[in-house]
Amino acid sequence: MTSDRARAAEAPFPPLPVALNAEGRPRRTGVEVEFAGLDESEVARVLSGVLGGEIEQSGPYLYSLCGSRIGDLTVELDTALRKNSDRRLVQEGLDLARGIIPVEVITAPIPASALPRLDAALSALRDAGAKGSGQGVFYGFGVHLNPEIAGLDHPLTPATIRAYGLIEEHLRAEDRIDGTRRLLPFVDRWPAALIDAPAGAATASLRDLMVLYARHTTSRNHGLDLLPLFRHLDDRRFQRLFGGGDGGTTHARPTFHFRLPDSRIDEADWSLSQAWRDWLLVETVAADEALLDRLAAARLRYRDRLLSGRGDWRNESTAILAEAGHRA
């Protein structure tokens, strides 16, 4: 007989290894999806048709879908210039730039049980003409997940940071990043030293990792952006460590910010579940102390082999994951 755990693993959106937050409530995840091919009003209408809710327009390029079956959503032209769109010249420029500036759908934090409905809405957007990264040389669009942490003091939280660094190369190889994204700062890898330092710090707290992170980068342009979490953890220390970089415009959130470098919304076989399973792998590794320790030990040996290239670690980490039953 198939167990409940096995059935859950076969579902499009399997549960995370720690399902509840520090307050004992189901962890939620915010989702952001970028694409072209439709304007904001068209996107809002398609979403409303699938999810229900009332459409409200807050500006020329900003719509809200309120009270939908998965909560509130925002649809906006993804650019800082949108805030000045009441100026005629700015508005004309934005209209001309629609070919390269994405429309973005942003959800409120939603439970994993709501993700299938969101996935269905994204499929409807594809049917309506949404275009992903592969449809234009300048379409550098992405998909972001913002999973709520299990808790500031929960051991899974620092373990997740260590796990991400150790399997980032594996994730990037599996995702086959679109060439336009490789030209943008969005796709910066974590610096090698930022992977090595946590690998050798098995007992590091979240505060310890905040200091380690700041030693090696203050940028948000990484696949896992930790600045919102660090600002939520300790704003005063955050300002001291990150205030001079990207941190000045960072909003505090008790979440990870997982930034996938491609939006493939227009591809018939694409699903948001692919992004979810990438993140699930990170947390699954984090929750498996023996596997995490094995990856960390292998990484430290790799670091000491000075002539090794980055690709060697990708292959080595992938092999370790495969031996543990985590295959592509």
Beta strands, then each sheet from edge to edge (+ up, - down):
strand 1: 28-35
strand 2: 54-59
strand 3: 62-68
strand 4: 71-77
strand 5: 103-107
strand 6: 110-111
strand 7: 143-147
strand 8: 224-225
strand 9: 257-260
sheet 1: 2+ 3- 4+ 5- 1+ 6-
sheet 2: 2+ 3- 4+ 5- 1+ 7- 9+ 8-
end
